[in-house]
């Protein structure tokens, strides 16, 4: 999971790298905290002019946000991205911000059509609090705007209209009404069709072998030890998170 502590790992592992050479980032994550993703992107972009993200299997949610801030994404036929619509924690459960907005709209429309429906909706709306709708709308707008700006500045920089392309692609990934589920698989074909700059991992067999070997080695390491997170670089520096803490 992408969290605020990952900045410590990035700072430790990229120390000593030649930033002028650009960065290849192998990213495998189910997602995480939006603000942490923003911090990671802004930090890495302050160091590297060129960034490519390789997705060995999946980079979902906040991982997709980071991927869309790259100059290009390298995906295999098995790789996947996912929707970026924010998930809000309410009473210990996660809910899509878009589902909250849609529910309020549904209540609004049904009550206008039939005022008696207000009696049905009253306890539901009361349980969600007066500011939840605004908060959900703000989170949706923030995520989409942030990603659209990254796209315009980096991946879509050479497009005829970078800002328009950035907005269009960000809207696609943020469209929970279309995707239906935050866990939806957005594979290489759908990502390419959306306008994302994607290179096929299968086009370079040596690279594919290296990427998948590393992925499987780290997967085995995590499965067979107390380690829960790994950030490592070609400098030989590694930052590891375990059940008992973190170390470099």
Order of alpha helices (4+ residues) and beta strands (2+ residues): alpha-beta-alpha-beta-alpha-beta-beta-beta-alpha-alpha-alpha-alpha-alpha-alpha-beta-alpha-beta-beta-beta
